């Protein structure tokens, strides 16, 4: 099942990343974005989500709001493709 889900995400992601950078810096830009975002989101997001879940009394609304805000910020920085 993961092979199907990952393929559905990583296929369009590669095309999106290619659109974000000019051809002369594309390989380096994609590598930096992919590695840094993996480090930052993989380490901080679970801590923030756990804190927000406890702060919200076990209700997921603050976590959902956090995911929404992060999505809006990401869409802002990817505005070149829109």
C-alpha positions in Angstrom: 0.0 0.0 0.0 2.8 2.4 0.8 4.3 1.9 -2.7 1.0 3.2 -4.2 0.6 6.2 -1.9 4.3 7.3 -2.1 4.2 7.1 -5.9 1.1 9.3 -6.0 2.9 11.9 -3.9 6.4 11.8 -5.2 5.5 11.9 -8.9 3.9 15.4 -8.8 6.4 16.6 -6.2 9.3 16.1 -8.6 7.5 18.2 -11.3 6.6 20.9 -8.7 10.2 21.2 -7.6 11.5 21.4 -11.1 9.2 24.4 -11.7 10.5 26.2 -8.7 14.1 26.7 -9.9 15.9 27.8 -13.0 17.8 25.2 -15.0 21.3 26.4 -13.9 20.5 25.9 -10.1 17.7 23.3 -10.4 19.7 20.3 -9.1 21.2 22.1 -6.1 17.9 23.9 -5.3 15.8 20.8 -5.3 18.4 19.0 -3.1 18.6 21.8 -0.6 14.8 22.2 -0.4 14.2 18.5 -0.1 16.8 17.8 2.6 16.3 20.9 4.7 12.5 20.6 4.7 12.8 16.9 5.6 15.0 17.7 8.6 12.9 20.7 9.8 9.4 19.2 9.4 10.4 15.7 10.5 11.9 17.0 13.8 9.7 19.9 14.8 6.2 19.0 13.6 5.6 16.1 15.9 6.7 18.1 18.9 4.5 21.0 18.0 1.5 18.8 17.3 1.9 17.0 20.6 2.0 20.3 22.4 -1.0 21.7 20.6 -3.0 18.5 21.3 -2.2 18.7 25.0 -2.9 22.5 25.1 -6.2 22.0 23.3 -7.4 19.4 25.7 -7.1 16.4 23.4 -9.1 18.0 20.6 -7.4 18.1 17.2 -8.5 21.6 16.1 -5.3 23.4 17.0 -3.2 20.7 15.2 -5.5 21.1 12.1 -5.0 24.9 12.3 -1.3 24.4 12.5 -1.3 22.2 9.4 -3.5 24.8 7.6 -1.2 27.7 8.5 1.9 25.7 7.4 0.2 24.9 4.1 -0.7 28.5 3.5 2.9 29.5 4.2 4.2 26.8 1.8 1.8 27.9 -0.9 3.0 31.5 -0.5 6.6 30.5 -1.1 5.7 28.4 -4.1 3.8 31.2 -5.7 6.0 31.0 -8.9 4.1 27.9 -10.0 0.6 29.3 -9.5 
